[in-house]
Amino acid sequence: MEKTSKNKKTIVVVVSVVLLACLCVGIGVGAASCNPNFYSTEQHITRISERVQERFIDTGAHESFTVSPLYNQNDEVNQFLVEFNDDGYLYVQTHLVYPYGTSMYITSYGSEYIPCVHVREEVDSPNEDGMRWRWAKDGIYGQDGRIYRDSLYFEVDEWGRVITWTISHFAAAGIDPSEKKYFIKTERNGYIPAVKREDKFLNLITMEVGSLEELEAEEINSSNWLTIGGFTPKPDFNL
């Protein structure tokens, strides 16, 4: 009888240890799954695709889309580009999942229809690099009907209107979809979409070729035209 009692106690202890171990593993895996580093680039693309499918395709807002990785200056992936086949785009950044309702995937804008423009701080002539430029200090109309006003030069069409797209900077610049895409973080925490050109980068906002150091040192203009603004980890920007 005493032996049977000891066996029961041993079983209870073993079961308790096993259950505790399982609980610890479950908590560890759960915590790890809230960290974007827990997933590979391919897994992130799959997870982002599932969210885009549910939010934009299944609802009929768009017909199809592609998701591409964006590389930083260290050739690491932390952002992704969602491009819709018809119109619209999203820059997406991975984030730790916070307890107050933010997602692992945060968009840079609250809409997929934010205008994409080409803009420069300085130009040597109104027609430079095969593009027309116009200073917008006093305000000029864009092709989208809004007024663009800033102490910057915007690319304009033959009627002097700011050329606008609601496609990504990569698509607007005619970059081959298979080309490696970069999203360079600046010293002021904005981002610049770019592609490599030999040992330098083509800035897809200014359409100028420069060194990595020049891109990193780019300052954020008051209207944030010269860079893509930082990603805000709050529910309004959840993907």
C-alpha positions in Angstrom: 0.0 0.0 0.0 2.9 2.3 0.9 4.6 1.5 -2.4 1.4 2.3 -4.4 1.2 5.7 -2.6 4.8 6.5 -3.5 4.2 5.6 -7.1 1.1 7.9 -7.2 3.1 10.7 -5.8 5.9 10.1 -8.3 3.4 10.2 -11.1 1.9 13.4 -9.9 5.3 15.0 -9.6 6.3 13.9 -13.1 3.0 15.0 -14.7 3.4 18.4 -12.9 6.9 18.9 -14.2 5.9 17.9 -17.7 2.9 20.4 -17.6 5.1 23.1 -16.2 7.7 22.5 -18.9 5.0 22.6 -21.6 3.6 25.8 -20.2 7.1 27.4 -20.2 7.7 26.3 -23.8 4.3 27.6 -24.8 4.9 31.0 -23.2 8.4 31.1 -24.8 7.1 30.3 -28.2 4.2 32.8 -27.8 6.6 35.6 -26.8 9.0 34.7 -29.6 6.2 34.8 -32.2 5.6 38.4 -31.2 9.1 39.3 -32.4 9.5 39.8 -36.2 13.0 38.1 -36.0 11.1 34.9 -35.2 10.1 34.7 -38.9 12.1 34.4 -42.1 11.6 36.9 -45.0 9.5 34.3 -46.9 7.3 33.8 -43.9 6.8 37.6 -43.5 5.8 37.8 -47.2 3.3 35.0 -46.6 1.9 36.6 -43.5 1.7 40.1 -45.2 0.0 38.5 -48.2 -2.7 36.9 -46.1 -3.5 40.3 -44.5 -3.5 42.1 -47.9 -5.7 39.3 -49.4 -8.3 39.6 -46.6 -8.3 43.4 -46.4 -8.0 44.5 -50.1 -8.7 41.5 -52.4 -11.5 39.7 -50.7 -13.3 43.0 -50.1 -13.1 43.9 -53.8 -10.9 47.0 -53.3 -8.2 45.5 -55.6 -7.9 42.5 -57.9 -4.3 41.4 -57.3 -1.0 42.4 -55.7 2.7 41.6 -55.2 4.8 41.8 -52.1 8.6 42.5 -52.4 11.3 42.7 -49.7 13.0 46.1 -49.2 16.7 46.0 -48.1 18.4 48.6 -45.9 22.0 49.8 -46.2 23.2 46.7 -44.4 21.4 44.4 -46.9 18.9 43.4 -44.2 15.2 43.1 -44.7 12.9 45.1 -42.4 10.4 46.7 -44.7 8.3 45.3 -47.5 6.5 46.8 -50.6 2.9 45.9 -51.5 2.0 46.9 -55.0 -1.5 46.5 -56.4 -1.9 45.6 -60.0 -4.3 48.5 -60.8 -3.4 51.4 -58.5 -2.0 51.9 -55.1 0.9 50.8 -52.9 2.0 50.4 -49.3 5.3 50.5 -47.6 5.2 48.0 -44.6 7.6 47.7 -41.7 7.8 44.9 -39.2 7.4 45.7 -35.5 7.4 44.0 -32.2 3.8 43.3 -31.3 2.8 45.6 -28.5 0.1 44.9 -25.9 -2.1 47.9 -26.9 -3.4 46.8 -30.2 -0.6 47.3 -32.7 0.2 44.8 -35.4 3.5 43.2 -36.3 3.0 45.0 -39.7 2.7 48.8 -39.8 2.2 50.9 -42.9 3.9 54.2 -43.6 0.6 55.8 -44.7 -3.0 55.4 -43.7 -4.0 54.9 -47.3 -2.6 53.1 -50.4 -3.3 56.2 -52.5 -0.7 58.7 -51.2 0.6 60.7 -54.2 4.2 59.8 -55.3 6.1 62.8 -56.7 9.7 63.6 -57.8 11.1 66.5 -55.9 14.5 68.2 -55.5 16.0 70.9 -53.3 18.0 72.5 -56.1 18.2 72.4 -59.9 20.6 74.1 -62.3 17.9 74.7 -64.9 14.2 74.2 -65.4 14.9 71.3 -67.6 17.4 68.9 -65.9 18.0 65.3 -66.5 15.3 65.2 -69.1 12.7 66.3 -66.6 10.8 69.7 -66.1 11.2 71.3 -62.7 9.2 74.1 -61.1 9.7 75.8 -57.8 6.6 75.5 -55.6 7.1 78.2 -53.0 4.0 80.1 -54.2 2.0 76.9 -54.8 1.4 75.0 -58.0 -1.4 72.6 -59.0 -0.8 68.9 -59.3 -2.3 66.5 -61.8 -4.4 65.3 -58.9 -6.0 68.7 -58.4 -4.3 69.6 -55.1 -2.0 72.5 -54.6 1.7 71.7 -53.8 3.4 74.5 -51.9 6.9 74.3 -50.6 10.4 75.8 -51.1 11.3 72.8 -53.3 11.4 72.0 -57.0 8.8 69.5 -58.2 8.8 67.6 -61.5 6.0 69.0 -63.7 4.3 68.2 -67.0 4.2 70.4 -70.1 1.3 72.5 -68.5 3.3 73.1 -65.4 1.4 70.8 -63.1 3.1 68.6 -60.6 3.3 65.0 -62.0 1.7 62.7 -59.5 1.3 58.9 -59.3 -0.6 56.6 -56.9 1.9 53.8 -57.6 5.1 53.2 -55.8 8.3 55.2 -56.4 9.8 52.0 -57.9 6.9 51.6 -60.4 6.9 55.4 -61.2 10.6 55.2 -62.1 10.1 52.2 -64.3 12.3 49.9 -62.2 12.3 46.3 -63.3 10.2 44.3 -60.7 13.0 41.7 -60.4 15.6 44.4 -59.4 16.7 44.5 -55.8 14.9 47.3 -54.0 16.4 49.3 -51.2 14.8 51.4 -48.4 17.6 53.5 -47.0 17.2 55.0 -43.5 18.4 58.5 -43.1 20.0 60.2 -40.1 16.7 61.9 -39.4 14.8 58.7 -39.4 13.0 59.1 -42.8 13.4 56.5 -45.5 14.5 56.8 -49.2 13.4 54.2 -51.8 16.4 53.5 -54.0 18.1 51.0 -56.4 21.8 50.4 -56.9 23.7 51.9 -59.8 27.2 50.4 -59.7 28.7 51.5 -56.4 26.1 54.3 -55.8 22.3 54.6 -55.4 19.5 56.1 -57.6 17.3 58.1 -55.2 13.8 57.4 -56.5 12.4 60.6 -54.9 14.9 63.1 -56.4 15.9 60.8 -59.3 19.6 61.7 -58.6 22.4 59.3 -58.2 24.5 59.6 -55.1 26.6 57.8 -52.5 25.2 55.9 -49.6 26.6 58.6 -47.3 24.7 61.3 -49.2 21.4 59.3 -48.9 21.9 58.7 -45.2 22.5 62.3 -44.5 19.4 63.5 -46.3 17.3 65.7 -44.0 13.6 65.5 -43.7 11.9 68.5 -45.2 9.1 70.2 -43.3 6.6 68.6 -45.6 8.4 65.3 -45.7 8.7 65.2 -49.5 12.3 64.3 -49.6 11.9 61.1 -47.6 9.2 58.6 -46.6 8.2 59.4 -43.0 8.9 57.1 -40.1 6.5 54.2 -39.3 4.1 54.9 -36.5 3.3 51.8 -34.3 -0.3 52.5 -33.6 -3.6 50.8 -34.5 -4.5 53.4 -37.2 -1.5 52.1 -39.3 -2.0 48.4 -38.7 -2.0 46.2 -41.8 
